[in-house]
Amino acid sequence: MDDEFQKEFFEQTYRHAYIRTKIMFAAAIVFMILGIVALILSIGVIAPLVLIFLGIYELFGAPIKRHFWIKQYFNDNNSDQEVSYVFTESNFKVESPVSKGEIQWEGIVKAKETDKGFLLWLQKEVHMYLPKKALSDEAANLIRDKCLTSSGR
C-alpha cells in the first residue's frame, strides 16, 4: 500500500462512495450564491460573508481533508506493508503483516465498480477499495460476477 494506492483510494472513495460529496458541493454553491445575493441586496455584512466563507470551505474541504488523511496515513508505521488477496468462489482472503481476514461474498452489502477499481461495502459505512491494477482479470471478473450482477446477489 504505497503512496499512489493511498491517493487513489482516497480519490475513488471520496468521489464514488459518499453521497455527501455531491451534497457538500451543492451546499457550497448555495451558500456562496446566497452570500453574494445578500451582499448585493445590502442585507448586513457579517451574515453574507459567513455564508460565502462556508461555501468556500465546503468547496475546498475535500482536498484539505485528503492532504491531512494522507499525511496521517504515512506517519503510521504500517503504510508500506504489502497486502495480498486470494479470491475463491465462496470468499476472498486479505492478508498483511498486521492482520488477516476472510470475507464471504454474501457479506458484501453493496459494491460499485469505478474507473480505477472496486469499492466493496462490508457494512453501511465500512468499505474497502480494490484497485484494478492490482487484480488479475480473473479476480476482477469474479468480483463483478459475485457482487455486481443480479446472479451474484
C-alpha positions in Angstrom: 0.0 0.0 0.0 2.2 2.8 -1.3 1.6 6.5 -1.8 -0.1 6.1 -5.1 -2.5 3.5 -3.7 -3.5 5.8 -0.8 -4.1 8.7 -3.1 -6.2 6.6 -5.4 -8.1 5.0 -2.5 -9.0 8.4 -1.1 -9.9 9.9 -4.5 -12.1 6.9 -5.5 -13.7 6.6 -2.1 -14.5 10.2 -1.8 -15.7 10.5 -5.4 -17.8 7.4 -5.6 -18.6 6.2 -2.1 -20.1 9.3 -0.5 -23.3 10.9 -1.5 -22.2 13.6 1.0 -19.7 14.7 -1.6 -22.4 15.8 -4.0 -24.5 17.3 -1.2 -21.5 19.3 0.0 -20.7 20.6 -3.4 -24.4 21.7 -3.9 -24.4 23.3 -0.4 -21.2 25.2 -1.3 -22.7 26.7 -4.4 -26.0 27.6 -2.5 -24.0 29.2 0.4 -21.9 31.3 -2.0 -24.9 32.4 -4.1 -26.9 33.3 -1.0 -24.0 35.2 0.4 -23.4 37.2 -2.8 -27.1 37.9 -3.2 -27.2 39.1 0.4 -24.2 41.4 -0.2 -25.8 42.8 -3.3 -29.1 43.5 -1.5 -27.2 45.1 1.4 -28.6 42.7 4.0 -25.8 43.2 6.5 -22.2 42.3 6.0 -21.3 39.6 8.5 -24.1 37.1 7.6 -23.3 37.2 3.9 -19.6 36.9 4.5 -20.2 33.9 6.8 -22.3 32.2 4.0 -19.6 32.9 1.4 -16.9 31.5 3.8 -19.0 28.4 4.4 -19.4 27.9 0.7 -15.6 28.2 0.1 -14.9 25.8 3.0 -17.4 23.2 1.6 -16.0 23.6 -1.9 -12.3 23.2 -0.9 -12.8 20.9 2.1 -12.2 17.7 0.3 -8.6 18.5 -0.9 -7.8 19.7 2.5 -9.1 16.6 4.2 -7.2 14.5 1.6 -3.9 16.2 2.5 -4.3 15.5 6.2 -5.6 12.0 5.7 -2.7 11.0 3.6 -0.2 12.8 5.9 -1.7 10.9 8.9 -1.5 7.6 7.0 2.1 8.0 6.1 3.0 8.8 9.7 1.7 5.3 10.5 4.3 2.6 10.5 2.2 0.2 8.5 1.9 2.4 5.4 4.4 0.4 3.3 3.2 -3.0 4.2 2.3 -5.4 1.4 -1.3 -6.7 1.3 -2.2 -9.9 -0.5 -5.7 -11.0 -1.7 -6.8 -14.6 -2.5 -10.1 -14.9 -4.4 -12.2 -18.1 -4.5 -15.8 -18.9 -5.5 -17.0 -18.6 -1.9 -14.9 -15.8 -0.4 -11.8 -13.7 -0.5 -8.9 -13.5 1.9 -7.0 -10.4 2.8 -3.6 -10.8 4.5 -1.0 -8.3 5.6 1.8 -8.4 8.2 -0.6 -6.8 10.8 -3.9 -8.6 10.0 -5.7 -11.4 8.3 -9.3 -11.6 7.2 -11.7 -13.7 5.3 -14.8 -12.2 3.7 -17.7 -14.2 2.3 -19.2 -12.8 -0.9 -22.6 -12.8 0.9 -21.1 -10.4 3.4 -20.7 -7.7 0.8 -23.8 -5.4 1.3 -23.0 -3.1 -1.6 -20.5 -2.9 -4.4 -19.5 -0.4 -7.0 -17.1 -0.6 -9.9 -15.2 2.7 -10.6 -12.9 3.6 -13.4 -9.9 2.5 -11.3 -11.2 -0.2 -9.0 -13.9 -1.7 -6.9 -15.5 -0.3 -3.7 -16.9 -3.1 -1.6 -19.1 -2.3 1.5 -18.9 -4.7 4.4 -21.4 -2.5 6.3 -23.2 0.7 5.6 -20.2 3.0 6.4 -17.4 0.4 6.2 -15.9 -0.3 2.8 -12.7 -1.5 1.2 -11.1 -0.5 -2.1 -9.5 -2.9 -4.5 -7.6 -1.2 -7.3 -8.0 -2.9 -10.8 -4.3 -2.6 -11.5 -3.5 -4.9 -8.6 -6.1 -7.5 -9.7 -5.9 -10.2 -12.3 -8.6 -10.3 -15.0 -10.0 -13.5 -13.3 -10.2 -11.8 -9.9 -11.9 -8.7 -11.4 -14.4 -10.8 -13.3 -15.1 -12.9 -10.1 -15.8 -9.6 -8.2 -18.1 -8.5 -11.0 -19.9 -11.9 -11.0 -20.3 -12.2 -7.2 -21.0 -8.5 -6.3 -22.3 -6.6 -9.3 -24.6 -8.9 -11.3 -28.0 -10.0 -10.3 -26.9 -13.6 -10.5 -24.3 -12.9 -7.9 -26.8 -11.4 -5.5 
